[in-house]
Amino acid sequence: MTTVEPGEVYDLRGLKCPLPVLKTRKRLEQLPSGATLWIETTDPLAVIDIPHFCSEKGHVLVSSERTGDGHRFLIRKG
């Protein structure tokens, strides 16, 4: 079993589509391959957009969970 390191939390709450994906892409470009990043968002479309983005760009969506006011995603950079 692989343990996932906590990673950085990137707070994108309050932003609407397409900003969460655009900002996530830009932030991941700054990280080394294999790094993890938590994304927090209140955009209801993020549950579709973030997994699609990860799939298209070769990143791994490690976790997706609902929070009190939105969603939280854990992404491992591909």
C-alpha positions as CSV (number, residue, x, y, z in Angstrom):
1,M,0.0,0.0,0.0
2,T,1.3,3.4,-0.9
3,T,1.0,6.3,1.5
4,V,0.1,9.6,0.0
5,E,1.9,12.6,1.6
6,P,-0.3,15.4,2.7
7,G,0.7,17.9,0.0
8,E,-0.1,21.5,-0.2
9,V,-3.7,22.8,0.1
10,Y,-4.7,25.2,-2.7
11,D,-7.8,27.2,-1.7
12,L,-9.9,28.0,-4.8
13,R,-13.2,28.4,-3.0
14,G,-15.4,31.2,-4.4
15,L,-14.0,30.9,-7.9
16,K,-16.3,29.8,-10.8
17,C,-15.6,27.7,-13.9
18,P,-13.1,27.7,-15.6
19,L,-10.9,29.4,-13.0
20,P,-10.4,26.4,-10.6
21,V,-9.0,24.2,-13.5
22,L,-6.9,27.0,-14.9
23,K,-5.4,27.9,-11.6
24,T,-4.9,24.2,-10.8
25,R,-3.0,23.6,-14.0
26,K,-0.8,26.6,-13.4
27,R,0.0,25.5,-9.8
28,L,0.8,22.0,-10.9
29,E,3.2,23.3,-13.5
30,Q,5.3,24.6,-10.6
31,L,5.5,21.3,-8.8
32,P,7.8,18.3,-9.5
33,S,6.4,15.1,-10.9
34,G,4.8,12.9,-8.2
35,A,4.0,15.9,-5.9
36,T,0.5,16.0,-4.4
37,L,-1.8,19.0,-4.2
38,W,-5.1,19.3,-2.4
39,I,-7.6,21.5,-4.3
40,E,-10.6,23.0,-2.4
41,T,-13.4,24.5,-4.4
42,T,-17.0,25.6,-4.1
43,D,-17.7,25.5,-7.8
44,P,-20.3,22.8,-8.4
45,L,-18.8,22.0,-11.9
46,A,-15.5,21.1,-10.4
47,V,-16.7,17.6,-9.7
48,I,-16.8,17.2,-13.5
49,D,-13.9,19.5,-14.5
50,I,-11.2,18.5,-12.1
51,P,-11.4,14.7,-12.9
52,H,-11.6,15.4,-16.6
53,F,-8.5,17.7,-16.4
54,C,-6.5,15.1,-14.5
55,S,-7.4,12.4,-17.1
56,E,-6.6,14.6,-20.0
57,K,-3.2,15.9,-18.6
58,G,-1.9,12.6,-17.1
59,H,-2.4,13.5,-13.4
60,V,-3.8,11.0,-10.9
61,L,-7.0,12.0,-9.0
62,V,-6.1,10.2,-5.7
63,S,-9.2,11.4,-3.8
64,S,-12.4,13.3,-4.3
65,E,-14.6,14.2,-1.3
66,R,-17.5,16.4,-0.5
67,T,-17.0,19.2,2.1
68,G,-19.5,21.4,3.9
69,D,-19.4,24.0,1.2
70,G,-18.0,22.3,-1.9
71,H,-15.4,19.7,-2.8
72,R,-11.9,18.7,-2.1
73,F,-9.6,16.9,-4.5
74,L,-6.2,15.3,-4.0
75,I,-4.1,15.3,-7.2
76,R,-0.8,13.6,-7.8
77,K,1.1,15.3,-10.6
78,G,1.9,12.9,-13.5
